[in-house]
Amino acid sequence: MSDDIPPPMTELEGAAVTAHEAYTAYLHAGFTKPEALELVKAMLIAGIQNAQ
């Protein structure tokens, strides 16, 4: 058994996890796959625009 500790998650990896969780939540809420993807896309665009 290895005692290696995985490296901490990068900011990009964390953002990817958050986007996937949002997508999955939208699907569980009843949105279609295309609708869920559009909502995640809008969320990402809004985040990019707010960061500028």
C-alpha positions in Angstrom: 0.0 0.0 0.0 1.4 3.4 -1.0 1.3 6.4 1.3 1.4 8.8 -1.6 -1.0 11.7 -1.2 -2.5 12.9 -4.4 -1.6 16.4 -5.4 -4.1 19.1 -4.6 -6.7 19.9 -7.2 -5.8 22.8 -9.5 -8.2 25.7 -10.0 -9.1 24.4 -13.4 -9.8 20.9 -12.1 -12.0 22.4 -9.4 -13.9 24.5 -12.0 -14.4 21.4 -14.1 -15.8 19.5 -11.1 -18.2 22.4 -10.3 -19.4 22.5 -14.0 -20.0 18.8 -14.0 -21.9 18.9 -10.7 -24.1 21.7 -12.0 -24.8 19.8 -15.3 -25.7 16.7 -13.3 -27.9 18.7 -11.0 -29.8 20.2 -13.9 -30.4 16.7 -15.4 -31.7 15.5 -12.0 -34.0 18.5 -11.9 -35.6 17.4 -15.1 -33.8 19.5 -17.7 -32.8 17.8 -21.0 -29.1 17.3 -21.8 -29.1 20.2 -24.3 -30.9 22.4 -21.8 -28.5 21.5 -19.0 -25.5 22.1 -21.3 -26.9 25.6 -22.2 -27.4 26.4 -18.6 -23.8 25.4 -17.7 -22.5 27.3 -20.7 -24.4 30.4 -19.5 -22.9 30.0 -16.0 -19.4 29.7 -17.4 -19.8 32.7 -19.7 -21.2 34.8 -16.8 -18.3 33.8 -14.7 -15.8 34.8 -17.4 -17.5 38.1 -18.0 -17.5 38.9 -14.2 -13.8 38.1 -14.0 -12.9 40.7 -16.6 
